[in-house]
Amino acid sequence: MNDSYYNVTIGRRVGSGGLDIARSLGGRLGINVYDKELLNVAAKEFGIGAEFFAKADEKNPGLMGDSALSGGALFEMQSEVIRKLAGMQSNIFVGRCADYVLRDTPNLVRIFVTAPLEFRINTIAMKHCVSPAKAEEYIRKKEKMRQSYYEFFTFKKWASMESYDSCFDSSILGFDKTADILSFLVRSIIK
């Protein structure tokens, strides 16, 4: 591991803008951002069809029936790719239990992005052109899946602030200004 590399992990509540903020932060810092793109990298690395990774993406393999073993194996492959990338360059990893996967990695900043439920409902309703009721249903379903996935693989509580260095409410300043603050934070921590 080259000590000049640093990595940022971003956990997020659905509708908080975590991915948008990560992309803005990546632009400000000049580093790669990995979210679902990581699935394609892992698939290429291991010569497995990307559809297998996509099917198991952020799903608890214990709830997937026959594919439980493959879900666990795919998680391990994805984790190996995360660790490999972390040792080769500076990155931002969104979700995928990256805060846990990289827990022993030096130069790591772990961030969690949240926002009040009403803000998140409005964000999802506008983004997907659905009613607030449908947006709330989507949020609850997606967060239940994320929680189950995270807790299955990490044995830790999802969205627990003990797993992060900083937590930000994106509704206060908006996505761009939150990315500005995070850029300052990361540059201050990684010297």
C-alpha angles and dihedrals in degrees: 000000000000109000091215090069120085133185134208124202121199122198114185147183116240110268095016092110094244094148093046090049091048091052091048090047091049089054092049092048096038094233136124122269119211124196119130087348086076089069091062092046091051092046091052093044093054099031093241125135112264089229090071091056092043092052092054096037110138092339124130105246089209088068096045098078115211094012094060093109093045090048090054092045091049090051090053091049091049090048091051090053091049091052092045093051090045089057094048104046145349113282148167115228118196115206119318091119087281092150087061097038091054097037093122095042117113120233094031125151115192116199133180122200119203140158136183115285094247091056091047092049090052092048093052093042091054095041095050098029093237135132120272089250092055090045091053091048090051092049094050093047095046094046091049088055093047092048093049092047095046095046093045094056102031103034085222132112114265116240091014109148091220087077094058140062094215139011124204132194103217093196092071100063103005128243101294097047090044087055089050091054092045090051090054091046095050093046089049094050097041107056 
